[in-house]
Amino acid sequence: MTLKSTMVAALALLVSAGAACAEGQLNIYNWGDYTSPELIKKFEETHKVKVTVTDYDSNDTALAKIRAGGHGFDIVVPSANYMPIWIKEGLLLEARPDQMPNFKNVDARWVNVPWDPGRHYSVPWQWGVSGIGVNKKVYGGDINTSAIFLDPPKELIGKINVEPEMNDVLYATIKYLGGNWCTTDKALLKQVRDKLLEAKPKWLAMDYSVTEKLPSGDYAGVYYWNGAILRSRLKNPDIAFGYPKEGYPIFMDSVAVLKDAKNPENAKAFMNFIMEPENAAMISTFAKYSNGIKGSEAFFPENMKGAPELNVPPQFEKAGEFLETCAPEVSQLYARIWTDINK
């Protein structure tokens, strides 16, 4: 082989290796039952990237896993009130999605957010609320109240599922008892703990199987996320959604790239990909939440347009609140309560 042909072969090998590296893999760590298979398939085909999705069941689970290291994930999807923790602890890459081509599609409401000012670290995934889902054939009373799971009516006792997310559950209980989020009132927090300990034996579960077990009748009432309750109603029209008048949490989960990601460029490509309206609509169509990308609603299915689970009645709008990140000492108090509840 001549020197020239050797150099050509070497160059071809380098190009081939570069292409393989550019294609590669992407490992996503996301909430369970939250990632559209169609979206993943489209991204894989568009970018020639093999995507693996691993589920988690709470913000605390995800945070603990990444803190421990050796996880192998590229992307995580924290909630707004946890995002400052991830950033402060240096767990996220400053991926600068605000400089990506599709960032122009982010709705102005979700650009300069307090948990990630200017969006240097994250892009919107989905947003929604925690509320009440009830089978109307089992219970026909008022469902716009956290009493459904904190002081359950007799028809629902033993048939309730509560989401396994500490902050959402504690928020609803604190508001139900007349307090405010991030309170350090020890007397009130004792009431919160006692109320949850009193209520828990009346629940059936604290798990993720709502979209199967609520429409099937295994659960008759839930405190859970609105998108999952919408999915349940589409399977069973007897399901109704309620907004707790005492107070309910609003969430936004955002896609962020991990600081120790093995495939950061593929992760950034995924960020830009999901800011395309048609792709963002695929996320929402699967999980049934709003997403924060302008123009995506045009691609929503008819059964999402005007859905009561996605459109807060005016009388309940002021009861919703984004959860701020509490001071570490407050979070420790809440974690102790949560540990007692889960014993």
C-alpha positions in Angstrom: 0.0 0.0 0.0 1.4 3.4 -1.0 1.8 6.2 1.6 -1.1 8.1 -0.1 -3.5 5.2 0.1 -2.5 4.6 3.7 -3.3 8.2 4.5 -6.6 7.9 2.7 -7.5 4.8 4.6 -6.5 6.4 7.9 -8.6 9.4 7.1 -11.6 7.3 6.3 -11.2 5.4 9.5 -11.1 8.7 11.5 -14.2 9.9 9.7 -16.0 6.7 10.3 -15.0 6.8 14.0 -16.2 10.4 14.3 -19.6 9.5 12.7 -20.0 6.6 15.1 -19.2 8.8 18.0 -21.6 11.5 16.8 -24.3 8.9 16.5 -23.7 6.9 19.7 -26.1 6.7 22.6 -28.3 8.8 24.9 -29.3 7.6 28.4 -32.3 9.4 29.9 -33.3 9.3 33.5 -37.0 10.4 33.8 -40.2 10.0 35.8 -42.0 6.7 35.2 -44.7 6.5 32.5 -43.7 10.0 31.3 -41.7 9.5 28.1 -43.4 9.2 24.7 -42.1 6.1 22.8 -43.0 7.8 19.5 -40.9 10.8 20.5 -37.9 8.6 21.3 -38.3 6.7 18.1 -38.4 9.9 16.0 -35.3 11.2 17.8 -33.4 8.0 17.2 -34.2 8.0 13.5 -33.5 11.7 13.1 -30.1 11.7 14.9 -29.1 8.0 14.6 -28.8 7.8 18.3 -29.8 4.8 20.5 -31.8 6.0 23.4 -32.3 4.2 26.7 -34.9 5.5 29.2 -34.7 4.6 32.9 -37.6 5.5 35.3 -37.6 7.0 38.7 -40.5 7.6 41.1 -39.7 10.9 42.9 -37.4 13.9 42.9 -35.6 12.5 46.0 -34.9 9.2 44.3 -33.4 10.8 41.3 -31.3 13.2 43.3 -29.9 10.5 45.5 -29.0 8.3 42.5 -27.1 11.1 40.8 -25.4 12.2 44.0 -24.1 8.7 44.5 -22.3 8.7 41.1 -21.6 5.8 38.7 -25.1 6.2 37.2 -24.3 6.4 33.5 -27.1 8.8 32.7 -26.9 11.9 30.4 -30.3 13.6 31.0 -32.5 14.1 34.1 -35.8 15.8 34.4 -36.1 17.6 37.8 -39.1 19.5 39.1 -38.8 23.3 39.5 -38.4 23.4 43.2 -35.5 20.9 43.0 -33.7 22.5 40.1 -31.8 25.0 42.4 -30.5 22.1 44.4 -29.1 20.4 41.3 -27.5 23.6 40.1 -26.1 24.6 43.5 -24.5 21.1 43.9 -22.8 21.3 40.5 -24.7 18.2 39.2 -25.8 19.8 35.9 -23.9 20.9 32.8 -24.5 24.6 31.8 -25.7 23.4 28.4 -27.0 26.9 27.4 -30.2 25.8 25.7 -31.0 29.5 25.5 -28.5 29.7 22.6 -30.0 26.7 20.7 -31.9 27.3 17.5 -35.3 26.1 18.8 -35.2 28.1 22.0 -37.3 30.8 20.2 -40.2 28.4 20.6 -40.2 28.5 24.4 -43.3 30.4 25.7 -42.2 33.6 27.3 -43.8 32.5 30.6 -41.2 29.7 30.9 -38.0 31.6 29.8 -36.8 33.6 32.8 -38.0 31.3 35.5 -36.7 31.6 39.1 -35.4 28.1 39.3 -33.2 28.6 36.2 -33.0 32.3 35.2 -32.6 32.7 31.5 -32.6 28.9 31.0 -28.9 28.3 31.1 -29.4 24.7 32.3 -32.8 23.4 31.3 -35.7 23.4 28.8 -39.4 22.7 29.5 -40.6 19.1 29.5 -44.1 19.3 30.9 -46.0 21.2 33.6 -49.2 20.6 35.5 -50.8 20.3 38.9 -51.4 17.7 41.6 -55.1 17.3 42.3 -57.9 14.9 43.0 -59.2 12.1 40.8 -62.4 10.2 41.7 -64.7 7.6 40.2 -68.1 9.4 40.3 -69.9 6.0 40.4 -68.3 5.4 43.8 -68.4 8.9 45.3 -70.6 11.8 44.2 -69.7 14.5 46.7 -67.3 17.5 46.5 -64.0 16.5 45.0 -62.4 20.0 45.0 -60.8 19.4 48.3 -57.8 17.6 49.8 -60.2 16.0 52.3 -60.6 13.2 49.7 -57.3 11.7 50.8 -56.7 13.4 54.2 -60.2 12.9 55.6 -61.6 10.3 53.2 -65.4 9.8 52.9 -66.4 6.3 53.8 -67.1 5.4 50.2 -63.4 5.9 49.4 -61.7 4.4 52.5 -59.3 1.6 51.4 -59.6 2.6 47.7 -57.2 5.6 47.6 -53.8 6.0 46.0 -51.6 8.9 46.9 -48.6 10.0 44.7 -45.2 9.1 46.3 -43.8 12.7 46.1 -43.0 14.3 49.4 -43.3 17.9 48.6 -46.7 17.7 46.8 -48.2 15.6 49.6 -46.8 17.8 52.4 -47.9 21.0 50.5 -51.5 19.8 50.2 -51.6 18.8 53.9 -50.0 22.1 55.1 -52.5 24.1 53.1 -55.4 21.9 54.3 -54.5 22.7 57.9 -54.2 26.4 57.2 -50.4 26.8 56.9 -48.1 28.1 54.2 -45.3 26.3 52.3 -41.8 26.3 53.8 -43.4 26.9 57.3 -41.2 26.2 60.3 -44.1 26.2 62.7 -43.4 23.1 64.8 -46.9 22.9 66.2 -48.4 23.0 62.7 -45.9 20.5 61.4 -46.8 18.1 64.2 -50.4 18.5 63.1 -49.3 17.7 59.5 -47.5 14.6 60.6 -50.4 13.4 62.8 -52.9 14.0 60.0 -50.9 12.0 57.5 -50.4 9.2 60.0 -54.1 9.2 60.7 -55.0 9.2 57.0 -52.5 6.7 55.6 -54.2 3.6 56.9 -57.3 4.6 54.9 -55.3 4.6 51.7 -54.7 1.5 49.6 -51.4 2.5 48.0 -48.7 5.2 47.2 -47.6 4.2 43.8 -47.5 4.9 40.1 -50.2 2.6 38.7 -52.9 5.2 38.4 -53.4 5.2 34.7 -54.3 1.5 34.9 -55.9 1.1 38.3 -58.1 4.2 38.5 -60.0 3.5 35.2 -60.2 -0.2 36.0 -61.8 0.4 39.4 -58.9 -0.8 41.6 -58.6 2.7 42.9 -61.7 4.9 43.5 -59.9 8.1 44.5 -56.4 9.5 44.0 -54.3 12.5 44.9 -52.1 12.5 41.8 -51.0 14.5 38.7 -53.5 15.9 36.4 -52.2 14.4 33.2 -52.4 10.8 34.6 -56.0 11.5 35.7 -56.8 12.8 32.2 -55.4 9.6 30.7 -57.6 7.7 33.2 -60.7 9.6 32.2 -60.1 8.8 28.5 -60.3 5.1 29.5 -63.2 5.6 31.9 -65.6 8.6 31.5 -66.7 8.1 35.1 -63.4 9.6 36.3 -63.5 13.3 37.3 -60.8 15.7 38.3 -60.9 18.2 41.2 -58.7 21.2 42.2 -58.3 21.3 46.0 -59.7 24.6 47.1 -57.3 24.7 50.1 -54.3 24.8 47.8 -52.7 22.6 45.2 -49.1 22.6 43.9 -48.2 23.6 40.3 -45.1 21.9 38.9 -42.8 22.1 35.9 -40.4 19.4 35.1 -37.4 20.4 32.9 -34.8 18.5 30.9 -31.3 19.1 32.0 -27.9 17.6 31.0 -25.8 16.0 33.8 -22.4 17.4 34.5 -20.8 13.9 34.1 -22.8 12.9 31.1 -21.0 10.6 28.7 -23.0 11.8 25.7 -23.4 15.6 26.3 -23.7 16.5 22.6 -26.4 14.0 22.0 -28.1 15.3 25.2 -28.0 18.9 23.8 -29.4 17.6 20.5 -32.3 16.1 22.4 -32.9 19.5 24.2 -33.1 21.3 20.9 -35.3 18.5 19.4 -38.0 18.8 22.1 -38.3 22.6 21.7 -39.7 22.0 18.2 -43.5 22.4 18.6 -44.5 19.2 16.8 -42.1 17.2 19.0 -43.2 18.9 22.2 -46.7 17.9 21.2 -45.7 14.3 21.1 -44.5 14.6 24.7 -47.9 16.0 25.8 -50.0 13.7 23.6 -48.5 10.7 25.5 -48.5 11.9 29.1 -51.4 14.5 28.7 -49.7 17.5 30.3 -49.0 21.0 29.0 -45.4 21.5 27.8 -44.4 25.2 27.6 -43.6 25.3 23.9 -45.4 27.8 21.7 -47.4 26.4 18.8 -47.4 22.8 20.2 -51.1 22.9 20.9 -51.9 22.9 17.2 -50.6 19.3 17.2 -52.6 18.2 20.2 -55.3 15.5 19.8 -58.9 16.7 20.1 -59.3 14.9 23.4 -56.8 17.3 25.0 -58.3 20.5 23.8 -60.5 22.0 26.5 -59.8 19.1 28.9 -60.9 20.1 32.4 -57.7 18.5 33.8 -55.6 21.1 31.8 -57.8 24.1 32.2 -58.2 25.5 35.7 -61.6 26.9 36.5 -61.4 30.6 37.4 -62.6 30.0 41.0 -59.6 27.7 41.7 -56.8 29.6 39.9 -55.6 31.4 43.1 -55.4 28.2 45.0 -52.5 26.9 42.8 -48.9 27.7 43.7 -45.5 26.9 42.4 -43.4 25.4 45.2 -40.4 27.4 46.0 -37.2 25.6 47.2 -37.3 25.7 51.0 -34.3 26.4 53.2 -32.2 23.3 54.0 -33.3 23.3 57.6 -37.0 23.3 56.5 -36.4 20.5 54.0 -34.9 18.5 56.8 -38.0 18.9 58.9 -40.2 17.9 56.0 -37.9 14.9 55.3 -38.4 13.7 58.9 -42.1 13.8 58.6 -42.0 11.9 55.3 -39.8 9.3 56.9 -42.3 8.8 59.6 -45.1 8.5 57.1 -43.3 5.8 55.1 -42.2 3.6 58.0 
